[in-house]
Amino acid sequence: MPADPSHSGLLSNMVAVVTGGASGIGEAICRAYAAQGATVAVADINGFGARSVAQSIQASGGQAIALEVDVCDTQQVAEAVAGAIKQLGAVDILVNCAGFNTFAAPEEVTTEQWVKLRSINLDGTWHMCQAVMQTMMAKGGGRIINIASAAGMLGIPKAIPYTVAKHGVVGLTRALAVDLGPYNVNVNCICPATVETPLARAALTQVFFDEMTKRIPLRRLGKPSDIADAALFLASSASSWITGVILPVDGGLTCCLRAQHYE
């Protein structure tokens, strides 16, 4: 299903692969890209969810396919990307949004937790980059957008493996931007603060959300569309001379020690 030349928009005739596309931020990015003319491969370990999002995009007049893939598995990643290229003809944009976190005190972190969080958040991002970058290099251009976290810029409590992995995503972004720049491949990273998604609501308490909102200068939590808007800009021609950037999309959280004075 190649991109439809009749589609117009910022991403007209482009093909995007979005991991973690079955829900939350990834889903919002898939929908934003499709609305701007891209053909979207909705990639997720949740195959049912990926198919549901793809079908919903199609029902709204957009173009999308579903890819069921575990980003931790290099063989699955290679096969999924190869299948997308065969079906869609190219990959112009990759968004690495698949992620996972659990909270635990440092002394409670197990080797299994460390490996799982690193594998999903950092290794999975690298596997997807590795799978698409040669085709981007060969055609002389592309966009890679990694979704890290405010935890990729600062430490957060009881989340050592996640924080380390997201810092790794930031480093990977900068290193790839240097190496892929000569091939006209832009590599950038978005670092969201807390975003209201079904996954976040299931994992965190209302007390957490209330206290986090107090710390954010703009006085609200993020919405998936906030991150999708930034991802749309970084995928569009408006950002053609931007690479290696670590962009906080966080309501101002990482620009201050605290949101207000108490003296």
Backbone bond lengths (Angstrom), bond angles and torsions (degrees), N, CA, C in turn:
res aa  C-N    CA-C-N  psi(-1)  N-CA   C-N-CA  omega(-1)  CA-C   N-CA-C  phi
1 M - - - 1.458 - - 1.523 109.03 -
2 P 1.311 119.64 85.93 1.464 121.47 179.46 1.516 111.44 -67.91
3 A 1.322 114.87 162.99 1.459 119.19 178.41 1.519 110.42 -61.09
4 D 1.316 115.97 141.46 1.453 122.93 -177.33 1.525 109.58 -83.14
5 P 1.340 117.88 116.61 1.462 119.43 -178.70 1.516 113.15 -63.76
6 S 1.345 117.37 -15.51 1.461 119.21 179.49 1.529 111.66 -77.51
7 H 1.354 115.68 -15.95 1.460 118.75 179.27 1.522 110.18 -71.47
8 S 1.318 116.47 141.05 1.445 120.81 175.30 1.515 108.83 -119.66
9 G 1.301 115.53 161.89 1.453 119.60 179.30 1.515 110.58 141.67
10 L 1.316 115.51 177.62 1.455 121.06 -177.72 1.524 112.33 -62.05
11 L 1.326 117.08 -28.01 1.469 121.11 -176.29 1.527 111.59 -116.15
12 S 1.313 116.39 28.03 1.459 120.76 -178.20 1.520 111.56 -54.81
13 N 1.339 115.71 131.54 1.463 124.35 176.30 1.531 113.72 68.43
14 M 1.323 117.72 17.40 1.454 121.22 176.93 1.525 109.90 -103.95
15 V 1.327 114.96 155.48 1.466 122.03 178.66 1.515 108.61 -115.56
16 A 1.327 115.91 127.79 1.462 121.55 -178.42 1.520 110.23 -122.08
17 V 1.324 116.21 137.67 1.458 122.76 170.64 1.516 106.93 -110.21
18 V 1.327 116.10 125.86 1.462 121.54 -177.91 1.522 108.80 -123.82
19 T 1.336 117.66 114.04 1.460 119.55 176.00 1.524 109.81 -82.68
20 G 1.320 115.43 155.91 1.460 119.03 -173.62 1.510 111.93 66.22
21 G 1.334 116.14 26.01 1.464 121.26 -171.68 1.512 115.64 -80.64
22 A 1.340 117.38 -2.72 1.463 119.23 -175.07 1.518 113.43 -81.38
23 S 1.336 118.10 -13.00 1.463 118.91 -177.55 1.522 110.24 -161.66
24 G 1.323 115.10 170.15 1.455 122.16 170.77 1.513 114.41 56.98
25 I 1.340 115.29 -134.41 1.461 121.54 -176.96 1.523 110.77 -61.94
26 G 1.323 117.53 -43.86 1.463 120.64 -179.54 1.512 112.67 -59.79
27 E 1.325 116.48 -42.39 1.464 120.20 177.91 1.521 110.67 -63.17
28 A 1.333 116.96 -43.31 1.459 120.38 179.78 1.520 111.15 -61.00
29 I 1.332 116.93 -38.55 1.460 120.46 178.14 1.519 110.49 -66.86
30 C 1.327 116.86 -43.72 1.473 120.08 177.48 1.525 111.12 -56.07
31 R 1.314 116.44 -45.86 1.464 120.76 -177.34 1.536 111.06 -68.84
32 A 1.318 116.75 -39.22 1.468 119.72 179.08 1.521 110.83 -65.34
33 Y 1.318 116.63 -41.97 1.466 120.43 179.49 1.528 111.24 -65.43
34 A 1.329 116.23 -45.09 1.462 119.55 179.66 1.520 111.16 -62.34
35 A 1.326 117.03 -38.20 1.466 120.92 179.18 1.519 112.00 -65.46
36 Q 1.343 116.66 -21.84 1.465 121.21 178.77 1.525 112.03 -101.75
37 G 1.341 117.02 19.93 1.452 120.79 169.44 1.508 116.71 96.88
38 A 1.320 119.05 -2.66 1.464 120.69 -179.94 1.527 110.62 -78.46
39 T 1.308 115.70 150.64 1.455 121.71 164.93 1.524 106.53 -89.80
40 V 1.324 116.65 126.37 1.456 121.23 -170.20 1.524 111.10 -114.03
41 A 1.327 115.70 130.73 1.458 121.87 169.85 1.521 107.03 -97.33
42 V 1.314 115.83 109.40 1.465 122.42 -178.66 1.521 107.69 -83.91
43 A 1.321 117.12 104.83 1.466 121.75 -174.22 1.521 109.94 -105.52
44 D 1.326 116.37 130.91 1.459 119.84 -179.48 1.524 109.13 -164.27
45 I 1.324 115.96 151.62 1.466 119.86 173.96 1.525 110.38 -67.58
46 N 1.330 115.71 -24.23 1.463 122.89 175.86 1.522 108.44 -85.61
47 G 1.320 116.01 89.94 1.456 120.16 -176.29 1.511 113.24 -61.97
48 F 1.335 116.95 -39.99 1.462 120.21 179.28 1.525 110.49 -61.63
49 G 1.334 115.84 -45.56 1.461 119.88 179.45 1.516 112.28 -63.66
50 A 1.341 116.54 -40.27 1.468 120.50 178.82 1.521 110.69 -62.74
51 R 1.334 116.13 -42.76 1.474 119.81 179.16 1.520 111.04 -65.76
52 S 1.321 116.96 -37.99 1.474 120.29 179.55 1.521 111.40 -63.44
53 V 1.337 116.36 -43.40 1.464 119.89 179.22 1.529 110.39 -66.20
54 A 1.343 116.75 -43.88 1.463 120.65 179.72 1.525 110.84 -60.77
55 Q 1.324 116.47 -43.52 1.462 120.25 -179.69 1.529 111.07 -66.49
56 S 1.325 116.73 -36.95 1.461 120.10 178.12 1.519 111.34 -65.46
57 I 1.332 116.32 -39.92 1.463 120.25 176.67 1.523 110.71 -63.34
58 Q 1.315 116.24 -42.96 1.470 120.87 178.35 1.527 110.80 -61.93
59 A 1.328 115.90 -41.27 1.469 120.15 -179.36 1.522 111.87 -65.07
60 S 1.336 115.55 -24.60 1.470 120.43 179.03 1.522 112.42 -90.40
61 G 1.342 116.41 5.23 1.456 120.40 177.61 1.512 114.65 96.79
62 G 1.336 117.65 1.61 1.455 120.99 177.97 1.512 111.86 -91.81
63 Q 1.317 115.45 178.68 1.456 121.01 -179.63 1.526 109.13 -119.42
64 A 1.331 115.73 128.46 1.455 120.40 -177.19 1.526 110.24 -158.52
65 I 1.322 114.48 151.97 1.448 122.35 170.18 1.525 107.46 -129.31
66 A 1.320 116.41 165.37 1.463 121.37 177.89 1.524 109.73 -110.71
67 L 1.324 115.82 140.87 1.458 122.48 174.47 1.516 108.14 -125.36
68 E 1.317 117.51 116.05 1.459 120.66 174.81 1.523 108.11 -88.97
69 V 1.334 116.64 114.02 1.460 119.53 -173.64 1.520 110.63 -152.91
70 D 1.321 115.61 138.61 1.457 123.14 171.65 1.527 107.12 -95.52
71 V 1.323 117.43 111.77 1.463 120.16 -174.43 1.522 112.57 -66.09
72 C 1.320 117.25 -15.00 1.471 120.53 177.56 1.521 112.30 -76.27
73 D 1.322 116.94 -17.32 1.463 122.91 -175.35 1.530 109.14 -100.79
74 T 1.320 117.00 108.57 1.470 120.54 -175.17 1.522 112.06 -61.72
75 Q 1.325 117.05 -35.47 1.469 119.67 -179.87 1.522 110.61 -67.04
76 Q 1.338 116.80 -44.90 1.463 119.87 177.18 1.523 111.53 -60.85
77 V 1.319 115.89 -41.58 1.465 119.85 179.84 1.521 110.81 -62.21
78 A 1.334 116.32 -47.47 1.466 120.41 -179.28 1.528 110.88 -60.24
79 E 1.320 116.46 -43.40 1.463 120.33 -178.73 1.529 111.31 -68.72
80 A 1.329 117.16 -40.40 1.463 120.54 -179.44 1.526 111.21 -65.19
81 V 1.333 116.50 -44.43 1.470 119.82 -179.73 1.520 110.56 -67.42
82 A 1.327 116.86 -41.53 1.465 120.12 177.32 1.526 110.70 -60.78
83 G 1.336 116.21 -40.79 1.464 119.97 178.21 1.515 112.25 -64.93
84 A 1.334 116.75 -39.86 1.462 120.48 178.58 1.518 110.86 -65.08
85 I 1.326 116.42 -41.96 1.468 120.14 179.67 1.528 110.37 -65.07
86 K 1.331 116.42 -41.71 1.463 120.09 179.55 1.531 111.01 -63.44
87 Q 1.327 116.51 -39.64 1.458 120.62 -176.14 1.525 112.61 -80.71
88 L 1.344 116.33 -37.24 1.459 120.22 -172.42 1.526 113.62 -106.26
89 G 1.331 116.83 -15.17 1.454 120.57 174.10 1.506 115.64 97.38
90 A 1.335 118.15 -20.41 1.463 120.50 -177.17 1.514 108.96 -172.71
91 V 1.308 115.89 171.22 1.468 121.62 166.13 1.521 106.57 -130.51
92 D 1.324 116.03 113.22 1.464 121.28 179.84 1.520 111.97 -92.74
93 I 1.342 116.25 -30.47 1.461 121.97 -174.33 1.520 108.99 -135.78
94 L 1.315 116.64 133.46 1.453 121.99 170.77 1.519 108.31 -121.34
95 V 1.321 115.99 128.44 1.466 120.95 173.04 1.524 107.99 -118.01
96 N 1.319 116.29 118.97 1.462 121.82 178.28 1.520 109.07 -95.14
97 C 1.340 115.26 97.21 1.452 120.70 -176.21 1.528 112.53 -114.85
98 A 1.324 118.02 -9.15 1.466 120.39 179.23 1.523 109.15 -62.38
99 G 1.314 116.88 129.13 1.457 120.57 -178.61 1.513 111.31 -159.31
100 F 1.332 114.73 165.54 1.469 119.92 -177.13 1.521 108.71 -160.38
101 N 1.342 116.07 146.71 1.458 119.70 176.84 1.518 110.26 -148.31
102 T 1.301 116.01 147.14 1.456 123.30 166.82 1.526 107.16 -135.26
103 F 1.315 116.32 149.46 1.457 120.89 -177.53 1.526 110.38 -100.78
104 A 1.323 115.29 136.02 1.468 120.97 177.06 1.522 109.00 -159.14
105 A 1.314 116.02 144.59 1.460 120.45 174.92 1.526 109.02 -63.32
106 P 1.337 117.73 151.75 1.476 120.22 -176.37 1.518 113.83 -51.62
107 E 1.331 116.41 -41.35 1.464 119.41 -176.96 1.526 113.04 -73.71
108 E 1.332 116.18 -9.49 1.464 120.66 -179.45 1.522 113.23 -100.63
109 V 1.325 117.02 -7.66 1.463 120.37 -177.48 1.530 109.52 -69.90
110 T 1.318 115.98 126.10 1.459 120.94 178.58 1.525 110.27 -95.36
111 T 1.321 115.50 163.25 1.462 119.69 175.70 1.517 110.78 -59.95
112 E 1.325 116.15 -38.12 1.461 120.17 -179.82 1.530 111.42 -63.18
113 Q 1.344 116.47 -42.13 1.469 119.56 177.42 1.523 111.23 -64.39
114 W 1.321 116.27 -43.73 1.461 120.83 179.26 1.524 110.86 -57.44
115 V 1.319 116.04 -49.36 1.463 120.92 -177.10 1.525 110.71 -65.57
116 K 1.340 117.04 -42.31 1.467 119.92 -178.52 1.519 111.34 -63.20
117 L 1.328 117.06 -47.07 1.462 120.28 -177.61 1.521 111.90 -68.01
118 R 1.326 116.33 -38.84 1.468 118.89 176.35 1.523 110.50 -66.45
119 S 1.326 116.31 -41.06 1.465 120.25 -175.83 1.523 111.86 -64.34
120 I 1.335 116.85 -43.60 1.467 119.66 -178.35 1.526 111.02 -73.24
121 N 1.330 116.29 -49.34 1.463 120.06 -170.03 1.522 114.42 -80.26
122 L 1.329 117.63 -37.92 1.466 120.35 -176.78 1.518 112.44 -106.60
123 D 1.325 117.28 -54.85 1.468 119.64 -178.49 1.520 111.14 -60.77
124 G 1.334 116.32 -41.91 1.465 119.39 -179.57 1.513 112.20 -61.64
125 T 1.335 116.40 -38.83 1.465 120.64 176.84 1.520 110.52 -62.34
126 W 1.322 116.51 -44.40 1.466 120.21 178.66 1.524 111.45 -64.75
127 H 1.330 117.47 -42.11 1.469 120.19 -179.69 1.528 110.91 -58.00
128 M 1.335 116.37 -43.22 1.457 119.31 -179.37 1.524 111.01 -69.00
129 C 1.326 117.54 -41.70 1.465 120.28 176.92 1.527 110.32 -59.47
130 Q 1.313 115.62 -45.32 1.460 121.09 -179.10 1.523 111.39 -60.95
131 A 1.331 116.10 -35.30 1.456 120.37 -176.97 1.523 113.32 -74.36
132 V 1.346 117.52 -28.96 1.469 119.44 -175.54 1.520 114.04 -103.31
133 M 1.331 117.60 -20.45 1.466 117.23 -167.54 1.526 113.28 -68.01
134 Q 1.316 118.25 -30.51 1.470 118.46 -179.65 1.519 111.71 -67.35
135 T 1.343 116.49 -39.06 1.470 117.96 178.16 1.526 110.62 -68.52
136 M 1.348 116.92 -35.30 1.468 119.88 176.26 1.521 110.92 -66.65
137 M 1.326 116.83 -42.76 1.466 121.14 178.87 1.521 110.63 -62.33
138 A 1.324 116.05 -41.24 1.463 120.86 -176.88 1.525 111.83 -66.07
139 K 1.340 116.82 -35.63 1.472 118.70 -178.58 1.520 112.85 -92.63
140 G 1.345 115.75 -1.48 1.459 119.31 172.85 1.500 115.72 83.32
141 G 1.323 117.68 29.01 1.458 118.22 175.88 1.506 112.91 167.02
142 G 1.327 115.20 161.83 1.450 121.41 177.82 1.512 110.45 167.69
143 R 1.315 115.18 170.39 1.463 121.58 178.78 1.526 108.67 -129.67
144 I 1.316 116.66 128.92 1.458 122.51 172.53 1.517 107.39 -119.05
145 I 1.319 115.79 126.08 1.465 121.76 -179.52 1.521 108.04 -124.54
146 N 1.318 116.12 113.95 1.455 121.51 179.24 1.525 109.77 -97.13
147 I 1.317 116.34 133.39 1.457 120.60 176.52 1.526 107.60 -98.72
148 A 1.315 115.56 109.62 1.462 120.59 178.66 1.523 107.88 -99.38
149 S 1.322 117.65 -118.72 1.458 121.45 -175.49 1.512 108.05 -175.59
150 A 1.330 116.06 162.41 1.460 118.62 167.61 1.523 109.97 -56.56
151 A 1.336 116.37 -25.32 1.471 121.67 175.81 1.517 111.98 -71.04
152 G 1.317 118.02 -7.35 1.457 121.49 172.15 1.517 112.10 -86.37
153 M 1.337 115.76 -5.71 1.460 121.16 -179.63 1.525 111.97 -118.39
154 L 1.329 116.45 -31.00 1.453 123.24 -178.04 1.523 109.18 -133.88
155 G 1.312 116.21 162.09 1.456 119.21 172.81 1.519 110.28 -81.82
156 I 1.332 116.54 145.87 1.455 120.39 174.05 1.523 108.25 -123.81
157 P 1.331 117.43 150.57 1.461 120.10 -174.73 1.524 113.25 -64.57
158 K 1.314 114.77 142.20 1.469 123.72 171.78 1.525 112.34 55.09
159 A 1.324 116.23 39.28 1.469 119.98 -179.73 1.524 110.35 -147.70
160 I 1.322 117.21 47.44 1.465 120.36 -175.87 1.525 112.38 -60.52
161 P 1.341 120.55 -51.47 1.470 118.51 -178.19 1.527 112.86 -60.76
162 Y 1.323 116.62 -41.01 1.463 121.41 179.54 1.519 110.80 -64.64
163 T 1.334 116.38 -46.09 1.458 121.06 -179.81 1.521 111.24 -61.02
164 V 1.316 116.71 -44.88 1.462 121.02 178.83 1.533 110.73 -62.64
165 A 1.332 116.45 -43.98 1.467 119.98 -179.62 1.519 111.61 -63.42
166 K 1.338 117.27 -42.99 1.457 120.22 -179.04 1.534 111.77 -70.26
167 H 1.326 117.73 -33.66 1.464 119.54 170.59 1.529 109.63 -61.57
168 G 1.322 116.00 -37.23 1.465 119.96 176.61 1.513 112.60 -62.99
169 V 1.337 116.93 -37.66 1.466 120.76 177.33 1.526 110.66 -63.19
170 V 1.325 116.50 -39.28 1.463 120.62 176.31 1.528 110.22 -61.45
171 G 1.323 117.03 -46.38 1.466 120.27 178.54 1.511 112.42 -64.18
172 L 1.324 116.73 -40.93 1.460 120.94 177.62 1.525 110.70 -60.88
173 T 1.321 116.67 -41.58 1.468 120.95 178.84 1.520 111.14 -57.96
174 R 1.319 116.56 -49.13 1.461 120.35 -178.02 1.527 111.21 -65.65
175 A 1.328 116.89 -42.37 1.461 119.67 -178.95 1.525 111.31 -64.72
176 L 1.330 117.18 -42.93 1.459 120.11 178.95 1.529 111.55 -67.92
177 A 1.328 116.95 -35.79 1.467 119.50 178.14 1.524 110.63 -59.33
178 V 1.324 116.64 -39.24 1.466 120.91 178.71 1.523 110.90 -67.49
179 D 1.326 116.85 -47.64 1.459 120.38 -173.93 1.526 113.68 -76.58
180 L 1.323 117.20 -29.79 1.471 119.73 -177.18 1.521 113.01 -97.09
181 G 1.320 117.00 -9.52 1.461 120.16 179.11 1.516 114.12 -54.38
182 P 1.332 119.40 -44.05 1.465 120.01 179.50 1.531 113.82 -61.12
183 Y 1.325 117.10 -16.58 1.470 121.13 178.67 1.529 111.63 -99.54
184 N 1.339 116.64 11.06 1.464 122.16 179.33 1.536 112.02 64.70
185 V 1.315 115.89 32.37 1.467 121.18 175.11 1.526 107.37 -104.70
186 N 1.319 116.26 116.50 1.459 122.09 178.99 1.521 109.25 -88.33
187 V 1.317 116.37 132.69 1.468 121.04 179.80 1.528 108.23 -127.40
188 N 1.328 116.17 117.86 1.462 120.92 -178.62 1.524 110.41 -134.43
189 C 1.326 115.11 168.57 1.462 120.60 -174.24 1.526 109.66 -136.70
190 I 1.317 115.80 135.41 1.460 122.38 174.80 1.525 108.30 -106.93
191 C 1.332 116.29 133.03 1.466 121.58 179.04 1.529 109.67 -116.32
192 P 1.325 117.58 93.73 1.463 119.50 179.29 1.530 111.40 -78.48
193 A 1.327 115.49 152.26 1.463 120.77 163.56 1.536 106.77 -86.35
194 T 1.306 117.32 -160.23 1.464 120.69 -177.21 1.522 110.84 -63.18
195 V 1.321 114.97 125.06 1.463 122.01 179.66 1.526 108.08 -116.49
196 E 1.317 116.28 136.03 1.463 120.14 -179.98 1.531 110.05 -75.35
197 T 1.312 115.28 101.30 1.452 122.29 176.70 1.533 107.89 -128.73
198 P 1.322 118.23 163.33 1.469 119.63 176.39 1.534 112.36 -57.36
199 L 1.337 116.71 -37.53 1.462 119.98 179.43 1.526 111.02 -64.98
200 A 1.334 116.73 -43.12 1.462 120.65 179.13 1.528 110.91 -65.33
201 R 1.317 116.83 -42.33 1.461 120.62 -179.73 1.526 111.12 -62.98
202 A 1.330 116.81 -34.81 1.459 120.39 -179.82 1.525 111.77 -74.74
203 A 1.330 117.15 -29.06 1.463 120.88 -173.22 1.517 113.98 -94.64
204 L 1.349 117.95 -21.22 1.456 121.40 -171.13 1.529 111.21 -122.64
205 T 1.318 116.08 159.59 1.456 121.16 -177.53 1.524 111.25 -94.17
206 Q 1.316 115.28 164.05 1.465 119.83 176.89 1.518 110.71 -64.73
207 V 1.330 116.87 -33.49 1.465 120.19 176.63 1.530 110.05 -59.87
208 F 1.325 116.64 -42.94 1.469 120.62 177.69 1.524 110.56 -59.13
209 F 1.325 116.92 -47.96 1.462 120.47 -178.85 1.527 110.92 -61.93
210 D 1.335 117.07 -41.48 1.458 120.40 -179.26 1.530 111.24 -64.62
211 E 1.320 116.56 -44.97 1.457 120.11 -178.70 1.528 111.31 -68.81
212 M 1.322 117.32 -38.16 1.463 120.90 178.27 1.529 110.32 -64.15
213 T 1.319 117.01 -41.12 1.466 120.70 179.37 1.527 110.78 -59.62
214 K 1.332 117.25 -37.05 1.460 120.94 178.85 1.529 111.64 -64.13
215 R 1.316 117.55 -30.01 1.469 121.70 -176.79 1.523 113.09 -84.07
216 I 1.316 117.39 -15.27 1.465 121.43 -176.34 1.532 109.14 -89.53
217 P 1.330 118.67 121.73 1.466 120.11 -177.95 1.523 114.32 -54.78
218 L 1.308 118.73 -36.58 1.463 120.51 179.70 1.528 112.89 -80.07
219 R 1.329 116.00 -0.39 1.459 122.91 169.86 1.530 115.32 61.21
220 R 1.305 115.82 33.01 1.466 118.66 170.68 1.518 109.09 -154.11
221 L 1.319 115.79 156.92 1.445 121.10 173.14 1.527 109.40 -76.51
222 G 1.307 115.70 163.44 1.444 119.83 178.42 1.523 112.37 -75.77
223 K 1.313 114.71 157.19 1.463 121.80 172.60 1.528 107.62 -113.32
224 P 1.325 118.61 150.85 1.465 119.33 176.75 1.523 113.09 -51.33
225 S 1.322 116.82 -34.51 1.469 119.75 -179.45 1.522 112.51 -66.24
226 D 1.341 117.48 -27.90 1.465 120.12 176.70 1.526 110.61 -61.97
227 I 1.315 116.30 -41.83 1.462 121.07 -179.48 1.528 109.75 -75.19
228 A 1.328 116.60 -37.72 1.464 120.30 178.86 1.522 111.30 -62.48
229 D 1.325 117.39 -38.10 1.470 120.80 178.54 1.532 110.63 -61.76
230 A 1.332 116.53 -43.28 1.465 120.03 178.75 1.521 110.99 -66.33
231 A 1.333 116.37 -40.32 1.465 120.67 178.95 1.522 111.48 -66.20
232 L 1.322 116.64 -32.39 1.464 120.64 176.92 1.523 110.26 -67.18
233 F 1.313 117.21 -44.16 1.463 121.06 177.81 1.532 110.65 -60.00
234 L 1.322 117.65 -46.14 1.467 120.82 -177.19 1.528 112.65 -70.15
235 A 1.330 117.09 -18.96 1.465 120.38 177.11 1.524 112.20 -90.06
236 S 1.324 117.29 -14.48 1.462 121.31 -173.04 1.521 111.78 -91.91
237 S 1.325 115.50 170.27 1.462 121.06 179.43 1.527 111.97 -67.81
238 A 1.332 117.68 -15.94 1.465 120.92 179.42 1.525 112.19 -65.16
239 S 1.344 117.58 -17.54 1.463 121.31 -178.25 1.526 111.90 -112.95
240 S 1.328 116.89 27.71 1.470 120.23 -171.15 1.525 114.02 -64.52
241 W 1.349 117.93 -21.10 1.473 119.29 179.37 1.522 110.99 -112.17
242 I 1.324 114.95 29.71 1.464 121.37 177.99 1.518 108.54 -119.06
243 T 1.319 117.00 120.44 1.461 120.96 174.98 1.519 109.30 -152.16
244 G 1.324 115.56 151.15 1.454 120.82 -179.05 1.509 114.07 75.45
245 V 1.324 117.29 13.72 1.466 121.90 -176.40 1.528 110.61 -87.59
246 I 1.325 115.27 137.47 1.459 121.92 173.44 1.522 106.40 -107.50
247 L 1.327 115.93 104.99 1.469 121.82 -169.71 1.529 111.06 -103.04
248 P 1.347 118.01 109.74 1.469 118.99 173.25 1.525 109.81 -72.73
249 V 1.310 116.20 127.70 1.468 121.54 171.62 1.518 104.19 -121.80
250 D 1.338 114.82 86.62 1.462 119.10 -162.25 1.525 114.61 -146.58
251 G 1.324 117.38 16.08 1.452 119.49 179.88 1.509 114.53 65.70
252 G 1.335 115.96 13.50 1.454 120.77 180.00 1.518 114.45 96.34
253 L 1.327 117.83 5.11 1.466 121.28 -174.45 1.521 112.79 -55.50
254 T 1.334 117.52 -45.73 1.464 119.88 -173.30 1.525 113.42 -86.65
255 C 1.326 117.49 3.90 1.469 118.81 179.61 1.518 112.45 -96.90
256 C 1.333 117.75 -0.96 1.459 119.12 -176.93 1.525 110.62 -144.36
257 L 1.315 115.47 155.82 1.462 120.53 176.29 1.513 111.28 -72.95
258 R 1.318 115.58 -34.58 1.463 120.64 174.83 1.513 108.17 -157.05
259 A 1.302 116.29 161.43 1.460 120.08 -171.57 1.510 113.65 -80.88
260 Q 1.317 118.36 -18.08 1.460 119.10 178.82 1.520 109.33 -157.07
261 H 1.334 116.14 160.78 1.459 121.12 177.11 1.526 110.32 -87.64
262 Y 1.305 115.03 146.91 1.450 119.71 -178.63 1.532 112.13 -111.85
263 E 1.361 116.58 -3.31 1.459 119.14 -178.83 1.536 110.39 -68.92
